[in-house]
Amino acid sequence: MATTETITAGEGHEAAALLERTRDAVNPELRRAVESLPGSMRRVAMYHFGWEHADGTPAAGNAGKAIRPALVLAGARALRGPADTGAGDDGLRAVVRAAVAVELAHNFTLLHDDVIDKDVRRRGRATAWTVFGTPDAIITGDAMLALALRLLVQDGHPASAAASARLATCIIELCAGQQADCAFEQRPDVSLDECLTMAMAKTGALLGCACALGALYAGAGPDEVDAMDAFGREAGLAFQLIDDLIGIWGDPGHTGKPAGADLIARKKSLPVVAALSSGTTAGKELAALYAGPMTGDDVHAAAAAVERAGGRDWAQAHAADRMGRAVQQLSRAVPDLAAAGGLLALAEFVTRRTK
């Protein structure tokens, strides 16, 4: 995964600084929440976040980029919420807890996704299910989700009830997107519209929820909250498009996964579906490769076929289009976009990253 230094050098100083500030604010509360889990689940979670080795000894790991909690804080700040106030303010502590809840929910999905996709590497180390077994990884993910909702419900902030309901609804939508993604792997005839709808649910929903929670904790009205949700959803779809490109052409040294991991798994990612539905000779070659197991040479051939069929160019262009739509939605909630610099910097980061 990209380090802060990598982001600073290649993706923009403002996003790097915002993500660094978010980790500083969120990680202590996130770790306290994780440490409240019962014994064996705590051990799996501490390993998953990179804070411990498999044997329970301390590790100098990384809990992740913190994009989703950064959206919560930046969303509150854009609407002049408590993220603008001093570190000891009760309002700030509440919005940080909301950011922690979103990050816990996100990591619930990661633990489950690794099992479903049989991924053996995440963040440069063995995935939790390969170390502790499938049952413990799934159960720990379930506990993380419950912990996320408990953090919101027990908060006492005026926005906590609406926030917990919104997060729960989002997770149901996200699960529907994940189920569709799994079903697509068994189908030869997935349409691009179906794939876009799945990606909006699987990725866009949680980024939208993160932005909406920031708005709720800033005291925003329903129209502003919905506009922030729409901004996050469109940015989330752009994020997924770029993530799908990285899943094919990303550097394993930065992604922590094998080269062409999505192709090896024969995933119906957005660039792949765009290529398969292109009607080109390269698209037909890709379909033939996807009909059987992938060898090392097949992976290189499949990546080349996606590119020749136009899947790579389509994904890059569509990501830019979705970001344009995202900014339009953001302007509904924050007419003076200068006040939303943090959100825009994060959106720029997720659509221009290459690893």
Secondary structure, DSSP 8 states (H G I E B T S, - for coil): ---HHHHHHHH-HHHHHHHHHHHHHHHHHHHHHHHTS-HHHHHHHHHHTTSB-TTS-B--------HHHHHHHHHHHHTT-GGGS-TT-HHHHHHHHHHHHHHHHHHHHHHHHHHHHT--EETTEE-HHHHH-HHHHHHHHHHHHHHHHHHHHTS--TTHHHHHHHHHHHHHHHHHHHHHHHHHTT-S---HHHHHHHHIIIIIHHHHHHHHHHHHHTT--HHHHHHHHHHHHHHHHHHHHHHHHHHHH--HHHHSS-TTHHHHTT---HHHHHHHTS-SHHHHHHHHHHTS---HHHHHHHHHHHHHTTHHHHHHHHHHHHHHHHHHHHHHH-SSGGGGHHHHHHHHHHHH---
